[in-house]
Amino acid sequence: MIELIHVTKRFGDAVAVDDISLSVGKGELCVLVGTSGCGKSTTLRMINRLIEHSDGEIHLDGQPVREFREEVLRRRIGYAIQSTGLFPHWTVERNIGLVPRLLKWPANRVRERVEELMALLELSMTEFADKYPSQLSGGQAQRVGVARALAADPEILLMDEPFGALDPITRESLQDELARLQARLHKTIVFVTHDMDEALRLADRLVVMNQGRIVQQGHPIELLRAPADAFVESLLGGEDRGLKEAALLPVSERMSPLGPGPLAEERIARHATLREALSVMLWRHVEHLAVVDDDEVPIGELSLRRLVGARDHDA
Ligand SMILES: Nc1ncnc2c1ncn2[C@@H]1O[C@H](COP(=O)(O)OP(=O)(O)OP(=O)(O)O)[C@@H](O)[C@H]1O
């Protein structure tokens, strides 16, 4: 568990982070968002002590980070950044094995771990192990960066725009991969991004910062439904918040049981989002969809009225 208690960071007279308190539970994925320069990266880097905080306390499992030896922090906290920070003259294999080697793992164990991580991140060993960072695409380099952050199996992962500067399709596939990894590995993750869709999609807890302070935190749906002020509202997408919320809710949330009438022709999977369902309705000019399970068996119906949240007796 990570706890920041009244933490402040000053650079000279300038206050970059201003008296913030935040607690991130074990296995939670916490996303920090806010305008440029609001203190997100500084907050992240104070957790692994790349930057020392000026005031307040930062605890890992109840113990102040200041009391940890550097080696222990390195083992317990993985760090992935947008520019990847890969060493250009080292192969992929050597880059991923960096922290285990620093921790003096035996060579065969380092090799095994690198193989395991490359498989986890779907990087073929034969194709990529001996390549240099300049020979990788942006998405491959960011996968290597994430593999390296995971190398010593840290409990905590700090990720600073790890998928920044990628095209939307690669970015989405890396977000899916992170969600998949997280469902399996249950790391405690603090993630910084500028991309609100990425933030809403990944966060268990969304933390909105402005000028060094936390202005609101909570589950993405809570913030979308009740933004604390105009700043949070506009950051979250203003008038687009309805669609953003629909992108987080599955069709199964609003579907009704199969009725006696004929089944709608157009289909939608129960795990699809309400936003996807709305898109199908718009595209096909229909107001009813048949909801199907993984075997394509109809299990319910979704009407436009239900999708927009109208109750049954209104329909
Ligand atoms: N080493 C430093 N020395 C002096 N000022 C700094 C230093 N690092 C950051 N700052 C200042 O602290 C403030 C917060 O910076 P930080 O990088 O944490 O913001 P951010 O929210 O991550 O921004 P961005 O989204 O643009 O990356 C900024 O005003 C920045 O100029």
The ligand as an ORCA input file, in Angstrom:
! r2SCAN-3c Opt
* xyz 0 1
  N      13.841     19.513    -11.341
  C      13.006     20.567    -11.323
  N      13.433     21.806    -10.990
  C      12.592     22.863    -10.941
  N      11.274     22.783    -11.244
  C      10.794     21.594    -11.594
  C      11.628     20.415    -11.656
  N      10.860     19.372    -12.020
  C       9.610     19.860    -12.193
  N       9.570     21.188    -11.930
  C       8.370     22.041    -11.985
  O       7.379     21.468    -11.155
  C       6.096     21.601    -11.728
  C       5.457     20.234    -11.853
  O       6.157     19.483    -12.840
  P       5.739     17.981    -13.236
  O       6.731     17.489    -14.215
  O       5.547     17.199    -12.003
  O       4.343     18.242    -13.917
  P       3.441     17.237    -14.783
  O       2.063     17.398    -14.262
  O       4.027     15.881    -14.758
  O       3.569     17.891    -16.214
  P       3.497     17.227    -17.677
  O       2.105     16.702    -17.789
  O       3.741     18.386    -18.584
  O       4.535     16.171    -17.726
  C       6.292     22.310    -13.063
  O       6.017     23.667    -12.881
  C       7.748     22.087    -13.384
  O       8.263     23.168    -14.120
*
